[in-house]
Amino acid sequence: MAEEADVIVVGAGLSGLVAATEIADAGKRVIVVDQEGEQSLGGQAFWSFGGLFLVDSPEQRRLGIKDSFDLAMQDWLGTAGFDRDEDFWPRKWAEAYVAFAAGEKRGWLRAMGHRIFPVVGWAERGGYDAMGHGNSVPRFHVTWGTGPGLVEPFERRAREAARSGRLSFRFRHRVDALSVTNGTVDGVSGAVLAPDAIERGKSSSRNVVGEFALKAQAVIVASGGIGGNHELVRQNWPKRLGEPPKFMISGVPEHVDGRMTGITEKTGARLINRDRMWHYVEGIQNWNPIWPRHGIRILPGPSAMWFDATGTRLPAPLFPGSDTLGQLKYITSTGYDYSWFILTQSIIKKEFALSGSEQNPDLTGKSWRMTLRRATNKGAPAPVEAFKSHGIDFIVRDKLDELVAAMNKLAGSDLLRFEHIKMQIEARDREIANPYVKDAQVMNIHNARRYIGDKLIRTASPHRILDPAHGPLIAVKLNILTRKTLGGFETDLDSRVFGEEGRVIPGLYAVGEAAGFGGGGVHGYRSLEGTFLGGCLFSGRNAGRAAAKAVG
């Protein structure tokens, strides 16, 4: 006999937790199923930096940032580039989400105990015209506590609901099928996996010890994306981004495999924009990995010089922090799947941060003392220094010719010519003598330092790369890092999933990355950053509230 609930949520990541807690708070009974163990509650969000896109926030206003819904919407549309018939609902979601980010999002989270680091980051700065890609102003609000700090309020709510009997978890339950009766999705079935106490993020056992079937009036798919499945990433890789890289590293655990996407499609659910994806190009191989091919993204400031595999500087405006997919397209066009940063100790000390909650113990641990050391330490933050010492992709030398020789050795080639790289660095260094320049990257540095947040903790004082006083010299081999799928199941603003005939499938909802963070692709072609976690929050909330009303 199948177990009964009002709603079943497939996936115990952030979007699933949000949906489940909204359902439970409405007095309905919800079951959350996940193939991983309880130690993985919170999913990918736990590992995140905790960045949130907010518009005209008190944090922005205190720093003198003038933002508005209209400016944010201009940036979103210029970045998304919506150009397909399938973009009808994604655009609706974009308008609704930006309004949420400019309205109740911060207050809603704050009422649950969520807090924000006071310095707002400036991600995806673009560099084109005012209507093109990028954030016109800083909008990247870091959660105090990073990813775990964002998961915590929803985990707390979920556990409270579990104690009251409104919510139950079914960990180590792998969904293999959705059940459909008279056209309505009304349950799930699958395999019970053997208990596995393996550390969060590591690959868990797939040993089957039983079967299960659960019935409900509605099912919410919150199963994430495909970033841990490189074969599937390559299958969906768009031609506009060049050939799929032969070598990639993973920004997400192996269980982020897209398996549930295919299962949901079998019910007739319409998946759109599957060729839109978001992968980073500043990936470094983790010297202390948790999951297979574990990579970490460098969150760079604007000063490092960026060279392709042949030693040619990336063209304007493809500077660090400017246009992730523009950089990806350029790098794949070279015929190689890696590139290089060259920088100084002064730059790495001030400008390098690493993505991931585990790479930011100060922010994750909510330690003001440790956080303040970022600005006062002689070296870079401890996790960055650890990568500099132990990371396979880092090279440190006092002289440029020795650095280039070591770069060639690491790449296993002789593509880099010392004189060619030296000429480009010296030309850039001559621009530093004046506050007015023609080098677009140096202009970008000066612009960044006009923002007090960047000047204080994110952008090094302009200096010559080859000035020994700022040494040693550092090179970093950058790999392509898989992360997000931007397409997903097409949904209306209640997160109800459409079928191939253009009609809503009764009883079926999709949220988070499975829904392209809303509508089947709220970001369009590109992201403004800080919007993935926010899309999980917004779509999960919409689905939970809508499903709670629909089940009566």
N, C-alpha and C positions, 0 to 999 in steps of 0.2 A: 504494500500500500504506500503510495507516494505521500511524502510529508507535505503539509499545507502551510502556506504563508500568503500574505497579501502581495508581496513583491520579492523577487529574487534579484540580487545584484551579483554579477559575475566579475570579480576582481576586487581586491582589498587595497588598491592603491588610493591615491588622494581623491580622484573623482568618484570612485566607488564609495569611499568613506563619507564624502559629503552627501551623496545621494542617499545613502543608507541612514545617516543621522537625520536628514530632513524628513524621511519617511517615518522613522521612529518617533520623532518629535511631534508628528501629526497624529500619533496614536495608532499607527498601523504596524503590522508585524512584517519584519524583513529578515531574510536570510542572506548572508554574504558568503559566497563560495570562492575559494582561491586554491590553485594547485600548489602554491608554496605554503610553508609553515607559518605559524603565528609570529615567528621572529622577523618575517618579511612584511609585516603590516605597515602600510604606507607606501609600499612599492617604490617606484623610481623617485618620487618626491623626497623620500628620506635622504637620498644621496645628493640632492640638489643644493645649490648655493642659496636657494630660498628667495630668488629675485622676483619682485612683483611690479607690474606696470600700473602706476597710478597717475592720475592727471589732476593738476592743481591741488596737490596735497599740502598740508601744513609744513611738511618737511621741505618741499620745494619752495614754498613761500618764504620760509625762514632763511633760505640760501639765496634769495633774490631771483629765483627762477619764475618767469611769467609763463604760465601754461594755461590752456583752455581746452574745452571739448572740441571747438572748431579747429584748433591747431593740431590736436592729437588725431582728429578724424582726417585732416589733410595728410598727415604723416602716414596714417594707416593705409589710406587708399593709394597714396603714392608708392608705398612699399608693397602692398598686396598685388597691385596690377590686375585686378579682376578683369577677365576678358572672355569668359565662357558662359554659355547658357546655364551650365551647372553652378555658376557662381551666384545665382539668385539668393539662395538661403545662406551661403557663407557671407554675402554682403549684409544681409539682414542681421546675422549674428555679429558681424563686425560693428555695426552701428549700435546694437544693444550692448555689446561688451565695452566699447569705449564709454558709453553712457554709464555703465556700471562702474568702470574704473574712475570716472570723474565724479561719481555720486556715492552710493552707499557701500562700496566695496571695503574701504578702509574702516569705516565705522562698524560694519558688520563683523569684520575680523577682530577689531579692537575690543568689542563687547565680549568676545570669547577669550580675551587675554593675550591676543597676538600683539607684538610690538615690532617696531621698525628701527633699524640703525639710522642715526640722524643724517648721515651724508648720503645723498642720492647719487647713484652712478649714472654714467652717460654711455650707454651701449649703442651699437649700430648707428654710428653718426652720419652715415651716408657720405655726402661730398659732391652730390649732383646739384640740381636746382631745387627750389623750395617745394616743388610738387613731386619730387623724386623720392627715392628710397631714403629712409633713415629718420631718426629722432632729431627734431629741431632743437630740443632741450633735454637735459637729464631727466629720466623718468624711472630708472631702475632702482627700486626700493628693496634693500636687502632685509630679509626677516632676521630679527634678533634671535639667534638660535638656528639660523639657516634652515635647511630642509626639515630636520626634526622639530624645529620650533613651529613650523607651519603645520606639520602633521599632528602635533600634540593636541590642539584643541578638538580636532575631529576624532582622534583616537579616544580622548577623554569622554567625549559625548557618546561615542559608540559603546564604550565599556559601561557607561552609566545606563544606556538603553539595554545592554545585555543583562545587567543585573536586574532590571525591571521586567525582563521577559519579552520586550518588544523586538529585540534584535538577537540573532544568534549567528555565530561564525561557523563555517564548515571549511576549516583549513585542510590541505592535502586532498581536496576534492577537485579533480580535473574534469571540466565539462567537455564532453565529446559530442553532444547534440543538444539542440533546442527542440522542445516538443511543440507542435502546432496542432490545434483542434479547431476545425471549421474556420481556418484562416487566421486564428488568433494564437499568438505565442503565449503558452501557458505553463512553461516549466523547462527544466534542464535535466539531463541525465549524463552519467559518465562513470569514471573510475575513481575509487578511493585508493590513494597512494600510501605506501608505507610511511609511517612517521619518520622524520629526518630532522635531527637537531642541528644540522650543519649551520655554520655561521651565515648571517644575512648576506645575501649577494652571491654566495658561492653556489655552484651548480648542485641541485638537490637530486635525490634518487627518483627514478620513474618506475619503481617496482610497484605493481598493482596488487592490492590485497583484497579488493572487493568492488562492488558496484553500488551506485546510488541513483535515485530518481527523486526529484523535488517538483512540486506543483505550486503555482501561484497565479494570480490574476495578471501579473505583468513581469517582464524580465528586463533588467537594465544591463547592457553590455558595457563594462568598464575595464576592458582587458588590455589596454595599452597598444603599442605599436609593433614595429618589426626590427628595431635597431640592433638587437642581438642576433639576428638571422641574416648574415651577410649574403647568403645566396638569394634570399628574397629581396634584399636591398638592391642587389645587382639586377634582378629581374625587372624591378620597377624603375631602374635608373633612367632618367630622361636624357634624350639625345642632346638637348640644349645645354647640358652640363658636361658634355664630352663623353668619353668612354668611361665605364665604371673602373675605379681604381683596382689594380691587381692586389694591392696590400692596403688593408684598413685595420684600424683598431676600434674597440667597442667602448662607447660611453655609457652603455647600459648592460645589466646582467644578461646571461644567456637565455633566461626564461622569457625575455621580451622577444618572442619569436613569431608573432603574427598568427599563431595557430587558431586563435578564437575568431580571427577575421574571416578565415575560410569557412569555419563552422557557421558563422552568422550569415554569410553570403548564401549558404545552402537553403536558408529560409526564404530567399528572394530579396533580401535586403540589398539596397543599392549603394555600392561603394563608388565614390567619385574622387577625382583628382589624385589617383593613386601615384601619379608621376611627380607629385610635388613633395619635396622632402627637404630636410634641414640637417645638414652635416657640417661639422666644423673642420677647419683646416689647420688649427693650432694645436693638434693633438700630440701628446707625448706618451710614450709607453711607460706604464706605471712600474717603477722598480720594486714595488711591494704589492703585487696584484691581488685582488679579491676574486674577480670573475675572469673567465677566459678572455684573452686579448684585451685586458683591462687598460683603457686609456684615460688620460686626464686632459682636460682642455686648459690651456693657458688663457687667462683673461688679461690681455695685455693693455698697457697704456699706449700712448700714441708715438713713442719715440724710437722704438727698435727699427732698424733698417731691415726690409724684407726682400729676400732674393729668391728667385726660382731655382730649380735644380741645376741650371746652367750658369748661375751666377749673375743673372740679369735682374736688376731691381724691378719689383712689381710696379706697374704704372699707376699714376694718380687716377682715381682717389682710393686705390686699394691699399690703404694703410692699415696698420693694426687697429681693430675696433671699428672699421668703417662699413664694410659690405661683405658679409660672410659668403653669400652665394656668388657674388662677383669674383671674390678671391678663388672660390672653388672652381668656377668656370675657367678662370685664367690658368690656374695650376694644371688642371686636366688637359688644357689645350697645349701645354708644353710637351706632352707625351710622357710625363713623369707624375708620380703620385705623392711627391713630397716637395717641401720648400725649406727655406732657412731664415731664421732671425739672426742678425748680428747686432750686438748691443754691448753695453758696459756694465760694470758692477753698480755704478750710480743709477743706471736705468732699472736693472733688475731689482734693486733694493726698494725703489719707490713705486715701480709700475707693475711688477708681476704679481698676480694673484692666480690661484688655481681653483677651477670649478670643483664642486663637491663638498659636502658637509665634512667629510673625514679629513679634507685638506685645509680646513679652516678651524682649528680647535679653539681659537680665541672667540670667534663669532658664534660657533656652534655651542661652545660651553658658556656663552654669555659672560665672558670675562672682560671687563673694561680694562683691567690692568694689562692683560695680554694684548688686547686690541690696540692700546695706546703705544705699545712697543713697536708696532708697524711703522710709526712715524719717528721713533727715537732710536731704534736699533741701528748698529753700524752695518749689519748684514740685512739680507732679505728676510721675510718671514721664514720661520724654521722649516715648514714643509717645502718651500721653494729652495732653500739652501740644501735640503736633503736630496731633492731632485738634481741640483747642481753637482752634488758630490757623488750620487749613486746612479742617476738616470743615464740610460744608455744613449739618449739623444742630446746630452749636454757636453759641450767641449769648452774648456777654460784654458786660455793661453795669454801670455803677456805681449806677444808680438803677432802682428797680422799674418805674416808669412807662415808662421808655425800654426796659427789657427786654421788657415786655408788648407794647409797640408793635412791636418787632422780631420777636417771636414771631408776631404776627398777620401781619406782612408775609411772613415765611418760609412760613407755612401758606397764604397767599393768601386770608385770610378775616378777619372781624372777630368771631370767636366768643369770644375772650378779653376779659373786662372787667376793667380794672385794679382797680376797687374790690372786686370779688368775690374776686380772687386776693389782694389786699392784706389783706382781712379774714381769710381763711383762714390766711395766713402769720402775721399778728399774733396770732391766737388760739393757734396752735401755739407761737409765741415766748414767750407769757406762761407756758406750762407749764414752760419751761426754768428758771425761778427756783427751783424746789424739786426735791429728789431723788425726791419722791413726786408722782405725776401721774395724771390720768385719760386723757390722750391715749395711745392704745395704741401709736402709733409711738414716742413718746418713752419709754414703758415698754420697748419693744423695744431702743432704744438703750442704756438703762441695763443691761438684761439682757446685751446683747452685750458691754458693757465689763466685766462681771464675769468674762468669759473672757479670760485673759491674752493669748492669740493675737490676738483682736480688738482689745484695748486697745492692744497694741504697734504693730500694723501695719495694722489694718483698719477701725477705727471712730474718727472724729474726736471730740474732746471736745465735749460738748453745748454748743451756743451758739445765739444767736438768728440766724435766717437774715438778718434785716435789720440786723444789727450791722455797721457799715462796717469795723470792725477785722478782720472775717473775709472781706471782699470781695476782688474784685468779685463781683457776682451772675452766675450762669451758668444758662442754660436749654439743655436738650438735647431736640431733637425725636426721639422714639423710634419706630422702625418695626418692623413684624413681620418676623422673620428666620427663614427656613425652615432646618430642621436635620435632625431625625430622624423616621423612621417607627418606631413602637413595635410594630406587628404584623409578621408574616412567616410563613414556612413552618413549619407545625406539625412539631415534631421530638420524639423521645424523648430521654432523657438521654445517648444516644450520638450525638446530632445526626442520626439517621436520619430522613428525611422521610416523612411519612404521605401516602397518596393519599386521594382523595375517599371511598373505601370504608372508611376507617379502618385500612387495612393499610399497613405499611411498604413503600415502593417499594425493591426491592433495588438496591443500588449507588448510591443517591442520598442525599447529606448536605447540610445547609445550616448556615451559621454566620454569626455577626456580625449586622449589621442585616438581612440577607436572611432571617434566622430570628427576627427580633424580639429579637435578642441572646440567644436561647435559647427553644426550645419554641414559638415563634410569638407571643411577647409576654411576656417575663419581667417587664416593668415594669407590666403591666396598663395603667391609664389614665395614670399619672404616674411620673416618675422622681425618685429621691433624689439624682441627680447623682453624678458620679464612677463611674457604673455602665455607661456605654456602652463605654468602652475595656475595662473589666473583663469585660463580656459578650462582647466580641470575644476576649479572652484565654481565658475559660473555655470558651466554645462551640468555639473553634478547637482548644483542647487536647483536649477530649472527642472531637471529630470525628477529629482526627489519630490519636489513640491507638486509637479504635474501628475506624477504617478500616484501620489498619496490621494489627490483629489479624484483621479480616474477610477481607483479601485473601490470608491464608495465607503 
